[in-house]
Amino acid sequence: MNDMPWIRSYPDGVRWDIDIATGPVQRILDEAVAKWPMRPAIDFMGKQITYGELGRLTDRVAKGLQLLGVKPGVHVGLYLPNTPHYIIAFFGILKAGGTAVNYSPLDAAKVLEHKIEDSRTDILITLDMVSLYPQMAAMLGKTRLKKLVVGTVGEFTADPDKVIGEMKATKQLSAVTWDDNHVSFGQLIHNDGAYEVYAIDDPNETIAVLQYTGGTTGLPKGAMLTHANLTSACQQYRATTAGSPPVLVDGQERFLAVLPPFHIYALSVNVLFGVLMGAEIIQHVRFDPKASLEEISTKSVSVFCGVPTMFTALINHPETPKHSLRTLKYCGSGGAPLPLEVAQQFASITGCNLSEGWGMTETSPSG
């Protein structure tokens, strides 16, 4: 008698007993750069960044952070939306030897203070947006936070002046106090990228990310996610999309990334798994159903991960019948229970089965 009957539901070729190779998280990017230097890694507001360019940008972030004192044991905060800054800064922190600490723009001031002190964050990277910068600027002198690195949304777009102008017109940008406690993102990466490499002797013990939980039993608690935790989660994602024939193919996929990267779901699926696959990651600052429909149909998006409300919005949008969504090959839903009727309706429209995942912050997040 088979004591694991659920295996019968696995797609052909998908194994439950894979050998999981772990290692430094930044190696995922290094290997992608070596394999696909000219392939687009990021597509954001009309601008593409190749894997080769992404690798060089992360090297320069690493060097810039090391000049600010980052090394093993130093924790660097990320208070960022879904823009290229996040991916560039995340890998740059790890290359510098530091630990990344994710902060949510939804956090109240009390929670931000708690996370800064609890995580021992001394340096934090953010943007000059009204929804971000003032909240963190208020933490300087009030907490142990010593330095803010401040970028602007427009600097990694096809038309920076246009984007900045539109954001100013809609009062989305904040004035920045440029003093000794502030460094612009442009200044941070103004170097040769020759950073000092710190070896990670034991990926099972070296912490890559402090990821705070929702705090359902009090203030949020920082889950200590190691390099092995995160790289093993990526290997699990790859195994579930392998199959015979494979669902996804290295170096050929396009991910539509609309989930916030400061959440472990988006970090592990869209950022880490996307880079592991050598995918083109199409970033949107936030989810907009109309824009998502247009991106999927015009750019032949093959992977889209979201939450149930996003899939419901796509199903019910009046313009959905105008778009072909048949390029989708893998779609995952998480964050909340997925109603069966939503999964069935989405599959009938796209021809792509909608997989429901589960996980916890503490499991990086695949279970």
C-alpha positions in Angstrom: 0.0 0.0 0.0 1.3 3.4 -0.9 1.7 5.4 2.3 1.9 8.6 0.2 -1.2 8.5 -2.0 -1.0 12.2 -2.8 2.0 11.5 -5.1 -0.5 10.1 -7.6 -1.7 13.7 -8.2 1.7 15.0 -9.1 2.3 15.9 -12.8 4.4 13.4 -14.8 8.1 13.7 -14.0 7.6 15.7 -10.8 9.5 14.1 -7.9 8.9 14.6 -4.1 12.4 13.3 -3.2 14.7 15.7 -5.1 18.2 16.3 -4.0 18.2 20.0 -2.8 21.4 21.9 -3.5 21.8 24.9 -1.2 24.3 27.7 -1.2 24.7 31.5 -1.0 21.5 33.3 -2.2 23.6 35.7 -4.3 25.0 32.7 -6.3 21.6 32.4 -7.9 22.2 35.8 -9.6 25.8 35.1 -10.3 24.9 31.9 -12.2 22.1 33.7 -14.1 24.5 36.4 -15.2 27.0 33.8 -16.4 24.3 32.0 -18.4 22.3 34.8 -19.8 24.3 38.1 -19.7 22.3 39.7 -22.6 18.8 38.4 -21.6 16.5 40.9 -20.0 16.3 40.4 -16.3 13.9 43.3 -15.4 11.3 45.2 -17.4 10.1 48.3 -15.6 8.2 51.3 -17.1 9.6 50.8 -20.6 13.2 50.1 -19.6 14.9 46.7 -19.7 17.9 45.7 -17.5 19.8 42.7 -18.7 21.2 40.1 -16.4 24.7 41.4 -17.1 23.7 44.9 -16.2 21.9 43.6 -13.1 25.0 41.8 -12.0 27.1 44.9 -12.3 24.5 47.1 -10.5 24.4 44.7 -7.6 28.2 44.7 -7.5 28.2 48.5 -7.2 25.6 48.4 -4.5 27.7 46.0 -2.6 30.8 48.2 -2.9 28.8 51.3 -1.9 27.4 49.6 1.1 30.8 48.3 2.2 32.0 51.9 2.0 29.2 52.7 4.5 30.4 50.0 6.8 28.4 47.0 5.7 30.0 43.6 6.4 28.9 40.3 7.9 26.8 41.0 11.0 25.4 44.3 9.7 21.7 44.5 8.9 20.4 46.7 6.1 16.7 47.5 5.8 14.7 47.5 2.6 11.6 49.9 2.7 10.8 49.6 -1.0 7.9 49.0 -3.4 8.1 46.7 -6.4 10.7 48.6 -8.4 14.2 47.6 -9.8 15.7 49.1 -6.6 14.5 46.2 -4.6 16.1 43.4 -6.6 19.3 45.4 -7.1 19.6 46.4 -3.4 18.6 42.9 -2.1 21.4 41.1 -4.0 23.8 44.0 -3.3 23.3 43.6 0.5 24.0 39.9 0.4 27.1 40.4 -1.8 28.4 43.0 0.7 28.1 40.4 3.4 25.1 41.9 5.1 21.7 40.7 6.1 18.6 42.1 4.5 15.6 43.2 6.7 12.3 43.7 4.9 10.0 46.5 6.0 6.4 47.0 5.0 5.0 50.4 3.9 1.9 49.3 5.8 3.7 49.4 9.1 2.6 52.0 11.7 5.4 54.1 13.3 5.3 52.0 16.4 6.0 48.9 14.4 8.7 50.5 12.4 10.5 51.6 15.6 10.2 48.1 16.9 11.6 46.5 13.8 14.5 48.9 13.6 15.6 48.2 17.2 14.8 44.5 17.2 16.6 43.8 14.0 19.5 46.2 14.7 19.0 48.0 11.4 21.6 50.8 11.0 21.2 51.5 7.3 18.0 51.5 5.3 17.3 51.8 1.6 14.1 53.6 0.5 12.6 55.9 -2.2 11.6 59.6 -2.1 7.9 58.8 -2.2 5.4 60.4 0.2 4.3 57.0 1.2 7.8 55.9 2.2 10.5 58.6 2.9 8.8 60.8 5.6 8.0 57.7 7.8 11.7 56.5 7.8 13.2 60.0 8.0 11.3 60.4 11.3 13.2 57.4 12.6 16.6 59.1 12.3 17.7 60.3 15.7 14.7 58.5 17.2 16.0 55.0 16.8 19.3 53.3 16.2 18.9 54.0 12.4 21.9 56.0 11.3 21.8 56.3 7.5 19.1 56.4 4.8 19.9 55.6 1.1 17.2 57.3 -0.9 16.4 56.5 -4.5 13.7 57.8 -6.9 11.3 55.7 -8.9 12.2 57.3 -12.2 15.9 56.5 -12.2 15.4 52.9 -13.7 12.7 53.8 -16.2 12.9 54.6 -19.9 11.9 58.3 -19.4 13.0 59.4 -15.9 12.0 63.0 -16.4 8.5 62.1 -17.5 8.0 59.7 -14.5 9.4 62.2 -12.0 7.3 65.0 -13.5 4.1 62.9 -13.3 4.8 61.9 -9.7 5.4 65.5 -8.7 2.2 66.6 -10.4 0.3 64.0 -8.4 2.1 64.9 -5.2 3.6 61.4 -4.8 7.2 62.7 -4.2 8.6 63.9 -0.9 11.3 66.5 -0.4 14.5 64.9 1.0 16.7 66.4 3.7 20.2 65.8 2.1 22.6 65.8 5.0 25.2 63.5 6.5 22.5 61.0 7.3 21.4 60.7 3.7 22.9 59.1 0.6 21.3 59.1 -2.8 21.0 55.7 -4.6 22.9 57.3 -7.4 25.8 58.1 -5.0 25.7 54.6 -3.6 26.3 53.0 -6.9 28.9 55.6 -8.1 31.9 53.3 -7.8 33.8 50.6 -9.7 31.9 47.6 -8.2 35.0 46.0 -6.9 33.6 44.8 -3.5 35.2 42.5 -1.0 33.8 39.0 -1.2 32.9 37.3 2.1 32.8 33.5 1.9 29.7 31.9 3.4 31.1 28.8 5.1 27.7 27.3 6.2 24.6 28.3 4.3 22.5 26.5 6.9 23.6 28.8 9.6 24.2 32.2 7.9 21.2 34.4 8.0 20.3 36.1 4.7 17.0 37.8 5.6 15.2 38.9 8.7 11.6 38.5 7.6 9.0 39.8 10.1 5.8 38.0 10.7 2.4 39.5 10.9 2.6 39.8 14.7 -0.7 38.0 15.4 0.5 37.3 19.0 1.9 40.8 19.7 4.6 42.8 17.9 6.0 41.3 14.7 8.8 38.8 15.2 11.7 38.4 12.9 12.1 35.0 11.3 15.7 34.3 10.7 15.9 32.9 7.2 19.2 31.4 6.2 20.8 31.2 2.8 19.9 27.5 2.8 16.3 28.2 3.6 15.9 30.5 0.6 17.9 28.5 -1.9 16.1 25.3 -0.9 12.7 27.0 -1.4 13.8 28.0 -4.9 14.8 24.4 -5.7 11.4 23.2 -4.6 9.7 25.7 -6.9 11.9 24.5 -9.8 11.1 20.8 -9.0 7.3 21.4 -9.1 7.6 23.0 -12.5 10.0 20.5 -14.0 7.9 17.6 -15.1 7.9 15.7 -18.4 7.8 17.8 -20.5 8.8 20.7 -18.2 6.2 23.3 -17.4 8.8 26.1 -17.4 12.1 26.3 -19.2 15.2 28.0 -18.0 16.0 31.3 -19.8 12.7 31.4 -21.7 10.0 32.6 -19.2 8.5 36.0 -18.5 7.2 36.6 -15.0 4.6 39.4 -14.3 5.5 40.6 -10.8 2.8 42.6 -9.0 3.1 41.3 -5.5 5.0 43.4 -3.0 8.6 42.1 -2.7 8.9 42.8 1.0 6.5 39.9 1.5 8.2 36.5 1.6 5.8 35.1 -1.0 6.9 37.6 -3.6 10.5 37.6 -2.6 10.8 33.8 -3.0 8.7 33.4 -6.1 9.1 36.5 -8.2 12.6 37.6 -7.2 14.6 34.5 -6.3 12.8 31.8 -8.4 12.5 34.3 -11.3 16.3 34.9 -11.3 17.0 31.2 -10.8 15.0 30.5 -14.0 16.7 33.3 -15.9 13.3 34.8 -16.4 12.4 38.3 -17.6 10.7 39.9 -14.5 8.1 42.5 -15.5 7.6 44.7 -12.5 4.6 46.8 -11.6 4.6 49.0 -8.6 1.1 47.8 -7.7 -1.5 45.4 -9.1 -3.8 47.0 -11.7 -6.1 44.4 -13.5 -6.3 46.3 -16.7 -2.5 46.8 -16.9 -1.9 43.2 -16.0 -4.2 42.0 -18.8 -2.4 44.1 -21.3 1.1 42.9 -20.1 0.1 39.2 -20.2 -1.3 39.5 -23.7 1.2 41.8 -25.4 4.4 40.5 -23.7 3.5 36.8 -23.7 3.8 36.5 -19.9 4.1 32.8 -18.9 4.2 33.1 -15.1 1.8 35.0 -12.8 1.6 34.6 -9.1 -0.9 36.5 -7.0 -3.6 36.2 -4.3 -7.2 35.1 -4.8 -8.6 38.7 -5.1 -6.2 39.4 -8.0 -7.4 36.3 -10.0 -11.0 37.3 -9.2 -10.4 40.8 -10.5 -8.9 39.4 -13.8 -11.8 37.0 -14.2 -14.4 39.7 -13.7 -12.7 42.6 -15.6 -14.8 43.8 -18.5 -11.8 43.8 -20.9 -10.7 40.3 -20.1 -12.5 38.8 -23.2 -10.5 41.2 -25.4 -7.1 39.7 -24.4 -5.5 36.3 -25.1 -4.1 34.9 -21.8 -3.1 31.6 -23.3 0.6 32.2 -23.0 0.3 31.6 -19.2 2.0 28.3 -18.2 2.2 28.6 -14.5 0.0 30.6 -12.1 0.2 30.3 -8.3 -2.2 31.6 -5.7 -1.2 32.2 -2.0 -1.8 34.4 0.9 -5.4 33.3 1.5 -7.7 30.3 0.7 -8.4 30.0 -3.1 -12.1 29.4 -3.8 -12.6 26.4 -6.1 -14.8 28.3 -8.5 -12.1 31.0 -8.9 -9.6 28.3 -9.9 -12.0 26.7 -12.3 -13.0 30.0 -14.0 -9.4 31.1 -14.3 -8.4 27.8 -15.9 -11.3 28.0 -18.4 -10.3 31.5 -19.5 -6.5 31.0 -19.7 -6.1 27.2 -20.2 -3.6 27.4 -17.3 -4.3 25.5 -14.0 -4.2 27.8 -11.0 -2.1 26.2 -8.3 -2.8 26.9 -4.7 0.2 27.1 -2.5 0.7 27.3 1.3 3.5 28.5 3.4 4.7 30.4 6.4 7.2 33.2 6.8 9.3 30.8 8.8 9.4 28.3 5.9 10.6 30.8 3.2 7.6 30.3 2.5 7.1 26.9 0.7 6.0 24.0 2.9 
